[in-house]
Amino acid sequence: MRTLIIGGVAGGMSAATRLRRLDESAEIVVFERGPYVSFANCGLPYYVGGIIEDRNSLLLQTPTSLAARFRLDVRVNEEVIRIDRGAKTVLVSNVLDGTSTAESYDVLILAAGATTGPALSGHGVPVRTLRTVDDVDAITSVLDDLGTGARAVVVGAGFIGLEAVENLVARGVHVTLVQRGPLPLSPLDPEMASPVLEALLDHGVDVRVNSTVADVRAGQVQLDDGSVIKTDLIIEARGVRPDTNLARSAGVTVGATGGITVDEYQRTSDPSIYAVGDAVEKTDAIDAAATLVTMAGLANRHGRTAADAIAGIAEPSVPALGTAIVGLFGLTVAMVGWSETRLVASGRPHRVVHTHPSSHAGYYPGAEQMSMKLLIDPETEALLGAQIVGGAGVDKRIDVIATAMAGGLTASQLSRLELAYAPQFGSAKDAVNMAGYVADNLATGATRSIQWHELDDAMGAGATLIDVRSVDEFSRGALPGAVSLPLDEIRTRVSELPDGPLVVHCQVGQRGHTAARLLTQLGRDVRNLDGGYRTWLAGMSATGTTAATNPSLAHV
Ligand code: FAD
């Protein structure tokens, strides 16, 4: 059995090594057009920033080490340029000397990864993607030559764009970030993306949102609004597109998403050809539709799935949740499943929970506050998605929620998870448990909530907004139109409240919940502002709407 693999990094190399562990007799040949295999592409930005100091630590394996341990025939600088499915051969071109050879296969695995969009023409300004060792060599060489005062434009504020920005800033480069949408990290909902924008601005990044590059000329970039930015380097980080050229030209089916269509064993429309990694469609865990998720974990796992299937082990892939995390200037941003924006766009009913828990017990030094958002199916209580932005502890919580989603737990069941606790690690009611309690209160009807973007309409319809924080907190900044009635005074002063519907709010939603429970039991029609003042402020800041007022102490 002769298996040829196209692409020698995440998916391709996982398939190759797994297949060898399963079948010592298989003939396995890996073609990689670049000079390196199995390199740490996720680590590349951190080499640019100097956090990873040793370039060699990016190069995890060599053809020699892979031959020694796995008896793999790994051929670098060898690009597959054509697949002949009828003859079951591929045409391979040596990128150094241009010679080509035909190689036959019994089974072929496509693991060619992704590309970015059409490259910008630099007209004298170096333009690089941030995808290969060659890219980071070129970027660091340009920056070394320029010394201090270098300027760079990063195009695209997705995961790789933000990692590029952080690491360029770490090197002392003045960075302009150009983003087509209104906020960085478009998979995040606006109120969750607002801290990301703040972090960029706080670190001196010149952020140009709602902008695209119109032209590049003699050391400067012109944006579509006519503004001009001087630059020494452009990092191209716009979007990630499945690299499907070979598959398309061979007549292997490519789906509407632009990725290669595969079954749950990573088999393409041709039963002798498997495909894995960024180039393939995944099945979405929320709606079972074809989707694109370009993450390393899935590439590695699906490489293993393909190898299993080739070796006769039927272990199907599971649908993709899209779990992802990125760090930016000390901020950790993580997400899983669908955003509210996506749920709204697809017309899918959902319930939203915002919380702002601490990373660990507040009384233990060093606790950091995070912002957490859950998206929940109101019928079944299934978890549809989560987003968390903060510092310490964000990574742990997103993984707990992703695990809960994979295991089919409902949102309320998060409250009943028995999670490890000591004060320096968490809270007796962990951040995940707390989000579960809020979800449970909504599911049972114990509390009704209102979202930050629904507040204006509710007040326009006659609701009274009550700020149940302390008078001191209220005086430091309050929501427009809010009146102050601190939580501890509600029982004695309830008669002062006007008739009609009430909306209560506090700083993060917790005291508001207590107030809502009390007022509900006193017979009032009341809703709690989900996530409190903090979420509202983040939402206003993200949408560029007027922020809080400093009231002349409006009290009921
Ligand atoms: P790749 O790992 O990209 O490998 C494809 C290989 O195929 C390439 O080396 C290419 O040269 C080769 N190739 C293509 N065509 C041919 C051909 N015709 N002949 C021969 N060889 C060919 N994911 C995360 O989950 N977390 C992260 O933190 C993260 N950070 C990232 C940071 C950066 C800078 C980048 C670029 C990606 C990051 N990713 C991250 C994404 C992750 O690296 C990819 O999802 C994963 O590598 C995809 O694996 P793959 O095998 O499909 O493609």
Residues whose N, C-alpha, C, O or C-beta is under 5 A from the ligand:
A	BS01	FAD	I6 G7 G8 V9 A10 G11 G12 F31 E32 R33 G34 N41 C42 L44 P45 E78 E79 V80 A111 A112 G113 A114 L130 R131 I160 V276 G277 D278 A279 T294 M295 A296 G297 A299 I325
